[in-house]
Amino acid sequence: MSASLPLILLMAVLYASGTYVLLERSLTRVLIGFLLLGNATNLLILIMSGRAGTPPIWHDGGDEAGFADPLPQALILTAIVITFGVTAFLLALIYRSWWLARLGDQGDALVLEHEEDQKLAEEIFTSTSEDDDAIHDVLEASEDEGEATEDAHEVHP
Amino acid sequence: MMRVLVPLVVLLPLLGAGLALMLGRMRRVQPVVSIGALSATTAVSSVLLWHVDTYGAVVIQVGGWEAPWGITLFVDRFAAIMLLVSAVILLGVLVYAVGQGIADGNRETPVTIFHPTYLMLATGLMVAFSTGDLFNLYVGFEILLGSSYVLLTLGGTGARIRAGVTYVVMSLVSSVFFLSAIAMIYGATGTVNMAQLAVRLGELPAHTALLLHVMLLLGFAIKAALFPMSFWLPDSYPTAPAPVTAVFAGLLTKVGVYAIVRTETLLFPNSAPGGNLTMPLMWVALATMVVGILGAAVQADIKRLLSFTLVSHIGYMIFGVALGTQLGLNSTVYYVVHHITVQTTLFLAVGLVERVGGTTSISRLSGLLKRAPLVAVLFFIPALNLGGIPPFSGFLGKAGLLVAGAQVGGWEVWVVIGGAVATSLLTLYALMRVWNMAFWRSRAEVEAGYRSRYIDTLVENPDAELPDGTQATTPRLMVAATAGLVVLTLALTVAAGPLFALGDRTAVEIADHDAVVTAVVGDAHGE
């Protein structure tokens, strides 16, 4: 099997930096680390498919021997979609955790208020604008408070 | 024409999930859809188990693409057993969750996504158990993990987000290991079809095979929560809603165990070059058992305690796999079935305890035997069962494993057997302390300032909320679902003879390497 050296080097760099960033405390960096690792793995699959070749479409007179291996590309495509989905979820998780860190117990209380009001909860489910408004209200309120209590609610980096 | 049942096992929960998502606004219809879908899955998988046991393994080449080009679905006895057990457990827990949702006005399951996500989790499990393709196994894992992320962080409270982050990051790391292992296996062999791999991996040089073997095991070990990759589990599972914790505890780690069994029997059997990891696995099993149960022995929170026993008992299954003998595999199969059922039931019972007592900390619970005798019975039976008291299935499974170990012999095996016996006793100790404190101790004793050195040193759950006592109702549906599963655990004892016979046939089948290859790719050379 032959492989391209630049690809291998790139993969190694991605794996190394991905692992390093994944070990950081900040969640956003963990996410970046995961993305780097995911792409490193995709590159690994690509490298494992061997040398580049012609598009693997069979037709009369086509050179079957020069075909690129199509299976790893299908695998990469699947892996990319999965990484994308998980990234979206992680972003939501990070946003939520930032919100909770910023608001503390108030963040929880906000959700409970909505849950008590069944109608409002369903509206939030369909439109996020209400949700955002509510966050802004509480954020403004907490900033006012924060000025009084010497930035007690500041997020710790 | 039984072959059509195999895709059906996956399709039923998948279609149910889509339907439940569309019916998001009709809260009364959603449970009907999901219970219907899982009941149908249960029915289909029981027919499948019967068929597979009578006529042998079923192989489907999806879309008519012959192996190794297409994706192979492969259901033998082991897969069929896992399919049936998961379907039954998923159904039981769903009924429990519906009961809880009705009683709480959906406070624990606040949004309409619970049912679709739960069914997606079921889909992922079914894909993972019915596949004969390594990459498809990865996809199955990702489907069930993706759903489990959502279920674990349901409601998005601070504690659940914290637990969720640990869980998601650990799962991602294990997925990266697994996917990289698949890539390297493809590079080395040029296929991801498990049957073909079974042949080609055997032709690799020993050191290459060993590397691939260990990579694959690392990915699975995080999922199965093997020591030293088990520390994430007790921190993440207990914060989820009771039914979610129950189904995670029962099924998610067992997918990892299932994958390890497949790796050790089909892909890298002991006879293959680089395949013999008996000793490392044996020590991992011992460490998992002992470290897990020592963690359980100092927990005051019942949910955390049960999470530690969960980790600990994974060690038994790995012990059976590591032995690799027919009796070892046979007992592992029985133990997996026993453990899925009992661990789920215990978590459901603790969910009931939490409703009656308002907390899950044994230093605050008391007098539950008088207040809720039925809940007490529903906790007591699976607790004895997990502790390995005869005649329950926990005893039979452990006895099988220990006999299998004794047959192999050697001082290492005897050390592990000693560890297994100690683990069993410590499990009993931890659970009986729960029983004594939460159920047996009277309320007057707590009010009079009960002190005991057996509970003073215990570690409380850092995320525990103070008891509010607002959930005094225990809906009949929840109790009925738990009782149903308790009866099922008892049935495992009653039907132990036929089950062990089935386990025996399963062990013969999964050890028969060539039969799988012939069934999937036609000839025994996999060319």
Interface residues (C-beta under 8 A of the other chain):
Chain A: M1 L22 L27 V30 F34 L37 G38 T41 L44 I45 I47 M48 S49 L71 P72 L75 T78 A79 I82 G85 V86 F89 L90 L93 R96 S97 L100 G107 D108 V111 E115 A121 E122 F125
Chain B: G24 R25 R107 P110 V111 T112 F135 V139 E142 G146 Y149 V150 T153 G155 G156 T157 G158 I161 R162 G164 V165 V168 V169 L172 V173 V176 L179 S180 I182 A183 M184 Y186 G187 V192
